[in-house]
Amino acid sequence: MDASVKSGRQVAILGQGHQVPEHIRGNDDPIFDWLKAHQPSGSDLFNGLKYRRVLAHANDVVGIMVDSCKTALAQANAPLDEVDLLLGSATVSEYYAPNALAAVHRDLGLSRQCRILSLNTDESNFIDGMKLAHDLVSCGTARHALVACGNNWTHHMDYHEPVSLAASDGAGAAVVGWTDDPTRFRLIDWDNDTQTQYFSALRMAQRPVRHHHELFTKPLMKLDDQTGENAVKTFGFKVPGVIVNRLLAKHGLSGQDITLVAHQTSKAVFDAWNAAIQPAHYLNTIEELGDMVASSVPVNFARCYDEITTKHVVMLGIGMEMHAVALLYQRS
C-alpha cells in the first residue's frame, strides 16, 4: 500500500492561504518610463502584464507570509503545537543566513520542536516544499508540515532591464497532513527536468557598482545579456510542457483532465504552456497580479481554489539552473 494512504486516511493538502500587498503598480507607473522609451532587447518576453502588487518595504514580506500561513492553518484546523516542519523560503531574505523563514516561525508562535527547512530553489521552492512535505508526513517524520513562500522581488530589480516588467510581490502557504476527507488533494506523482548548462543564464546576484569595484549593489535579478533570452525561449517555453505531458501520460491522463496551477511570467509563457498542455482549466492571474515568482503557485491555488472542478491538479514550477518540476494531485 502507498505509504501516503492507509486505513481510509491519506496525506493531503488540508488548507491553503495567500496574501498580496495592497499597493498596485500599473503599466503607467513612472518606474517603467525608461523601458518604454528604450525598448531594450528581451522586452517582448514580458508581455500581457497590466498590474502588479508591491510591498512598501522589502522586509514586509515576512508579514504577508505570516498572514497566508494563518489562513492555511485555520483551514486545516491544525494546532500550532502539531506543526512539526516549516518549509519554503522568504526571498530575497534580509540576510543570506538565516533565511527570514525563521522570522515567520517566530511570529506565528510555532513550537521549538518545529524544524525550519528553508529551500534555495528560487521560483519552485513552494513546489519543492510540497513534495518534501508529502514525503516527510507520509513516513512519519511530521504530523503536519507547513509550506510557506514569500517574494519581494519588486525591490530587487534594475528597472532598466526588461525582467523588471513582470516583478510582483506576494505570499502563499499550504498545510499538509493526514486526513480521512477524500475531497482533499493528494499527491500521487511528480516529474522534473534539470539542465544545468543554463547555470547563470538567470540569476539573483549582487553587481559591482559602476566605477567602484569594491562596492556592490543589493542582490538584483538578471537575465544574462548573452544567454538569458535564449534560456527562456529554449528551456522555459518548451520543457515544462514536455514534463507535464510525460507525467500525465504515465497515469493515462491528458491536459483535459487537469487544472493547471503554474509559475506565471508573461502572456508569452502562458500561451506556450497552454498550447503544449491544453489543460481543462488554467489558473492564471498574470494581468492582475504579475509574476510573484515562487508565490504565484500558492497564491493562485488558494485564491482560485473554489474554481477547481477537475479531479486532478498539476502544480508546475520552473527555476534558474534551469529546472522544471511538476506535481500531480488527485481527489475523489
Secondary structure, 3 states (H helix, E strand, C coil): CCCCEECCEEEEEEEEEEECCCEEEECCCHHHHHHHHHCCCCHHHCCCCCEEEECCCHHHHHHHHHHHHHHHHHHHCCCHHHEEEEEEEEECCCCCCCCCHHHHHHHHCCCCCCEEEECCCHHHHHHHHHHHHHHHHHCCCCCEEEEEEEECHHHCCCCCCHHHHCECCEEEEEEEEEECCCCCCEEEEEEEEECHHHCCCEEEECCEECCEEEEECCCEEEECCCCHHHHHHHHHCCHHHHHHHHHHHHCCCCHHHEEEEECCCCHHHHHHHHHHHCCCEEECCHHHHCECHHHHHHHHHHHCHHHCCCCEEEEEEEECCCEEEEEEEECC
